[in-house]
Amino acid sequence: MKEPKLNNLKLDKNGTKETRKAFAKNPKVRVTIHFDADLLTLVKKMAEQVGAPYQTLLNKILRDALLKKSSEESRLDKLEQELLKIKKKLAAKTTKPKREMQLRQYDKHQRR
């Protein structure tokens, strides 16, 4: 990639303000964490390819994973609730005929 000439660059004041506002909404917290060396190397290579600091990439990976999991759990909860409703409806429909069949079988057995 070609390096831009500094005298050709223009400062985008509105864009800078918007970026600063976005960063202010999600303040960063410094933490110390231990990663496996091979994972950190892989993340640093990925960050280099993307052109972002590896900490920023890690933050994005973690955020995406957590939000995806939350979304999947929410969808799973909704599906389980719907399944329970369907089971209850089926049970209500089949309970009466099933009970009648059981009584008929009992009657036949008693007659023997």
Secondary structure, 3 states (H helix, E strand, C coil): CCCCCHHHCCCCHHHHHHHHHHHHHCCCCCCCCCCCHHHHHHHHHHHHHHCCCHHHHHHHHHHHHHHHHHHHHHHHHHHHHHHHHHHHHHHHHHHHHHHHHHHHHHHHHHHC
